[in-house]
Amino acid sequence: MNSGLIGKIEKAKRYAEERGRIHVSGLKVDFDGENDRHAVSLDDETWRCNCEFFAGWGACAHTMALEHILEGMLPRNALFAQPA
């Protein structure tokens, strides 16, 4: 294997462990929920989901799961305020 490529692979592994380097500002995913597939997106600091719960609350299990997965990489204003 090319030594340059080996160096890039090692650097990629290090970057993946240093989440503070990553800043997500936009994202689109299809989320397989228990009952249906949902379209979830993050545009700048605004979450959207096509599930019924999100329509009434502005957050849902799908967006909160993604917040957990992307912990430390999202803009502060994109985080759902959870009760203390």
N, C-alpha and C positions, 0 to 999 in steps of 0.2 A: 504494500500500500504506500502511496505517496506520502512523504514525511510532512508536507504542507497540509494534506488532508488530515493526517493524524493529529496535528497541532490544532486544527479547527474543531475536530471532534472533542478533544480535551477541553478546549475553550467553551464549546457549547454545553458540555456537562457542568462546568463551573458556573456559567451564566444561569443555567436552569436551577441551580441551588441558591443563587443570589437573586431572589424574587424582587428585591428593591430596585433592581436595574430595569424591570419591566413595568411599563405604564400603559394600561389598556384604556383607550378612549373610544373605541367602537368595536362591536362584536355582533355577529348574527349566528344563531344556532337553532337547530331543531332539537327539541327536548322531548324524549319519549316519556310521557307521564303514565300514570296507571291506567287512564281511560282513553287517552288520545295523544297525538303528537302536537306539540305546541311550538309556535314560532316565537322565539325570545330574542330581543336585541337590546344593545346598549349603544346609544348615540350620544357621544360626549359624556354627559353625566345623567342621562335619562334612560331608565329601563322601560321596556315594553314587553308585554306578553299577551297572547290572544286567548288566554284562559279566562273563564268567568270570574274567578276570585280576584284576579289582577284588576279587572274592570272596576270593581267596587273598592279595592283597598290600595291600589298603586304598588302592590308587592304581592308575591305569591311564593309557593314552595319552589317553583322553577327558578325565579330570580334570586331567591335567597340561597338556593343550592349553588348557583353560579357565583354569588358573592363569596361563599365559603371556599369554593374551588380556587377562585382568583384572589384570595386574601392577600393583601399587601400590594396588589397591582392595580387596584381601581382608584379612581378619583374619590376623595372623601365624600363629596356631595352625591355620589352614586350609591352610597351605602344606605340601606333601609334602617331607620332609627328603631332599634329594638328596646323594649322596656327593660329597665334595670332590675 
